[in-house]
Amino acid sequence: MDFTLTPEVDDTRRRIRDFVATHLIPLEDDPASFDDHENIAEDLLAGMRAKARAEGLWALSMPVERGGRGFDTVGMAVCYEEMNRSIFGPVTFNAAAPDDGNMYVLNRVATPEQKEKWLQPIIDGRVRSSIVMTEPAPGAGSDPAGMMRTRAVKKGDNWIVHGHKWFITGAGVASHFILLARTSDDARRNLTAFLFHKDDPGWEIVRRIPIMGPEEHGGHCELKFDGLEIPDENRLMGVGEGMKCVQIRLGTARLTHCMRWLGLAKRCLEIADGYISEREAFGTRLAERESVQLSLGEAAKQIQIGRLLTIQAAWTLDRGDRARAEVSAAKVQVADTLQTCVDTAIQLCGARGYSKDTVLEWIYRYARQARLVDGASEVHKMVIANMFRDQGLDYWSWG
């Protein structure tokens, strides 16, 4: 593969870097910039989003005719990495989960009418969205096709939904929802995807689940469905094609997590390097000590491995391949790398790293979810192992 970026992508990447440094990173030092859930306050966010949109740095993955930039997955990878050098970055550029993944799948599979009603408002930044899949045990987790308990039953021209979901990211502020529910007991085509609006009756948010780390906007919520009626026109793809819909979404969505996490990992090392370059102990700057250099070098190496795996997976997706092994490998590597980098940075910064004088403690708490969200690391390792066992030495082919 060729690592040369197009002039448009490289220019956009550079302008995102400048925007983040000029407008977003300075906000992180002011406690007033944060809302009650440790993310950027809504009034500040509205202003930053307006600036990003005015500069043409908005919804990069969406078609130009819908207000985006039409970037391919490689273009997204290099730009999303720059965005998340700030903890406020992705949401500012309309590239945060779950909106980013929801926009992607709606753009791919929705009907023209559905795109106008359900997709365009998300692209425009007028509404937020959420995808509703995960259930409390014994319901769906890493195996939605085998364990989904939420059911949608056809009644006339409507589907009636009953069930229980939780850890639904963004649900607290979302207006547009993608719902996955069981519609039959067919082993291969048992799930269907639907669209519903927050004001539709027959469902409720039970609670916003407290978590260890800072939250995305809208938190991670527990939902109950008790007779939600969804018109058949709001069905996404065909009956029984819910898993196909989810697979289309999750491959790219998992990789966009990696893109963003690499930006956070790089930021951790930037903070650490700034500290060790100035701090002296026993007559020597910390940066000159071999033990410090070994720690920093190891972390920087892991970031580069993660970047190469991520860009390879992006390149493979852009060629029409599902890239299952490539995405899984990137997901495992980058999730581990983010934890390694923030832990290294805190250790090198000492008590200052452990304090709230830097964003390292924020990133440290946030990073722990990386090995769980969009498939636990163990599940992705199983995917890799099974593909290796199927392909043998051809697993490492250059094709």
WOZI-V702589 format. One record per residue. RES is the residue in one letter. PHI is phi in whole degrees, 0 to 359 (none if undefined). D_LAST is the distance of its C-alpha to the last C-alpha in whole Angstrom. Layout:
BEGIN
res: {RES	RES}
phi: {PHI	PHI}
d_last: {D_LAST	D_LAST}
END
This chain:
BEGIN
res: {M	D	F	T	L	T	P	E	V	D	D	T	R	R	R	I	R	D	F	V	A	T	H	L	I	P	L	E	D	D	P	A	S	F	D	D	H	E	N	I	A	E	D	L	L	A	G	M	R	A	K	A	R	A	E	G	L	W	A	L	S	M	P	V	E	R	G	G	R	G	F	D	T	V	G	M	A	V	C	Y	E	E	M	N	R	S	I	F	G	P	V	T	F	N	A	A	A	P	D	D	G	N	M	Y	V	L	N	R	V	A	T	P	E	Q	K	E	K	W	L	Q	P	I	I	D	G	R	V	R	S	S	I	V	M	T	E	P	A	P	G	A	G	S	D	P	A	G	M	M	R	T	R	A	V	K	K	G	D	N	W	I	V	H	G	H	K	W	F	I	T	G	A	G	V	A	S	H	F	I	L	L	A	R	T	S	D	D	A	R	R	N	L	T	A	F	L	F	H	K	D	D	P	G	W	E	I	V	R	R	I	P	I	M	G	P	E	E	H	G	G	H	C	E	L	K	F	D	G	L	E	I	P	D	E	N	R	L	M	G	V	G	E	G	M	K	C	V	Q	I	R	L	G	T	A	R	L	T	H	C	M	R	W	L	G	L	A	K	R	C	L	E	I	A	D	G	Y	I	S	E	R	E	A	F	G	T	R	L	A	E	R	E	S	V	Q	L	S	L	G	E	A	A	K	Q	I	Q	I	G	R	L	L	T	I	Q	A	A	W	T	L	D	R	G	D	R	A	R	A	E	V	S	A	A	K	V	Q	V	A	D	T	L	Q	T	C	V	D	T	A	I	Q	L	C	G	A	R	G	Y	S	K	D	T	V	L	E	W	I	Y	R	Y	A	R	Q	A	R	L	V	D	G	A	S	E	V	H	K	M	V	I	A	N	M	F	R	D	Q	G	L	D	Y	W	S	W	G}
phi: {none	259	272	288	274	294	304	295	295	294	296	296	303	294	290	295	302	295	299	299	293	278	254	259	301	300	293	294	277	253	304	291	284	259	273	290	249	69	239	296	297	298	293	294	300	301	292	294	295	298	296	298	294	297	269	73	247	240	46	300	277	273	300	301	293	255	104	260	242	70	288	280	292	297	298	299	302	287	279	295	300	291	302	270	291	247	294	266	293	305	292	296	266	56	225	264	285	269	303	300	293	293	298	300	289	297	295	280	237	289	289	305	292	294	299	294	278	255	271	303	298	289	301	289	80	278	221	253	222	207	244	247	232	292	233	295	302	267	277	289	230	286	237	297	296	271	234	298	249	297	241	239	246	286	221	66	264	239	247	255	250	230	165	218	232	206	52	267	293	82	298	295	237	284	252	249	234	254	244	252	219	283	240	196	254	299	295	253	227	260	242	224	258	225	242	215	253	301	273	293	284	102	208	207	271	286	193	264	288	295	232	296	259	297	255	291	300	93	63	233	249	258	236	231	244	224	98	303	257	241	300	300	294	263	283	259	68	279	298	87	256	297	292	298	300	296	296	299	287	288	303	289	298	300	289	294	302	300	303	291	298	297	296	295	298	297	298	302	289	300	296	297	295	299	286	289	285	253	285	245	212	55	81	224	295	302	297	270	275	299	298	292	298	296	296	295	296	298	295	297	297	296	299	294	299	298	296	294	295	293	290	295	296	297	299	292	299	294	264	87	273	291	55	298	293	295	294	297	297	296	299	295	298	287	300	294	296	300	295	299	290	289	294	298	296	297	297	289	274	64	300	297	294	280	277	264	284	232	274	298	293	299	294	300	291	296	295	295	286	300	278	242	292	53	102	298	304	297	294	293	294	295	302	297	298	294	290	296	294	287	258	61	297	292	303	261	290	266	279}
d_last: {11	14	17	20	21	23	27	28	26	27	30	30	29	32	34	33	34	37	38	37	39	42	43	41	41	45	45	44	47	50	50	52	48	47	48	49	46	45	43	44	47	47	49	47	44	45	46	43	41	43	42	39	39	41	39	36	34	34	32	29	26	29	29	32	34	35	35	32	30	27	24	20	19	18	22	23	21	23	26	27	27	29	31	32	33	36	37	38	35	33	36	37	35	34	31	32	31	32	33	30	28	30	30	27	27	30	29	26	28	32	34	36	39	37	35	39	41	38	35	37	40	37	36	39	40	43	42	39	37	36	34	36	34	35	39	41	41	41	39	35	33	30	30	32	31	33	36	36	40	41	42	42	45	45	49	50	47	47	45	47	45	46	44	44	41	40	39	38	37	39	41	44	44	42	43	40	38	35	37	35	37	38	39	39	38	36	33	30	32	34	34	34	34	37	38	42	44	46	49	49	51	50	48	49	47	49	48	46	45	45	42	42	40	41	40	38	41	42	41	40	43	44	44	47	47	50	50	48	48	44	45	42	41	40	37	34	32	33	35	33	30	30	28	25	27	27	23	22	24	23	20	20	24	23	21	24	26	23	24	27	28	26	29	32	30	31	34	35	34	36	39	39	39	42	44	43	44	47	48	51	52	54	54	50	48	45	42	44	44	41	40	40	37	35	35	34	32	30	30	28	26	25	25	22	20	20	20	16	15	17	16	12	13	15	12	10	14	14	12	13	12	14	12	15	14	13	16	18	17	18	21	22	22	24	26	27	27	29	32	32	32	35	37	36	38	41	41	42	44	46	49	48	44	46	48	47	48	44	42	40	42	41	37	38	39	36	34	34	33	30	29	31	30	27	27	28	26	27	25	22	22	22	19	17	19	19	15	15	18	16	13	14	13	9	10	9	6	4	0}
END
